[in-house]
Amino acid sequence: MSNLMDKVDMLKSLGDNVTLSDIVRVLEAVVEELNSIKLTINNIKEQVDAVDTDLSNLENAVYGEIEIECPNCNVSFTVSIEDIPESGNLNVECPNCHTIFNISLEHWETEGTDD
């Protein structure tokens, strides 16, 4: 980033003698730096999302809950594993839109773990 500031300072020092090609070179350097920053941010976001998923799975295992998402409104909420009958299937009602749908503990166990 300091390299960009050096280039901007160079443009300032040229005053009225700045050419279009000088400005274009600096703008290209700015775009290159912004693309690098964007790539870094996307990589960090992927890592944070992975940690968030792992932490959510750990919390669910510790507290005996599974996190589910309503197929109608996409709101996430938790259901206690104790509420799921032996069959492994449970009809739940979304607290947001009140849609009733079936969840399967077997489905969650196979998708919710990375063993």
Buried (B, 14 or more C-beta within 10 A) or exposed (E): EEEBEEBEEEBEEEEEEBEEEBEEBBEEBEEEEEEEEEEEEEEEEEEEEEEEEEEBBEEBEEEEBBBBEBEEEEEEBBBEBEEBEEEEEBEBEBEEEEEEEEBEBEBBEEEBEEE
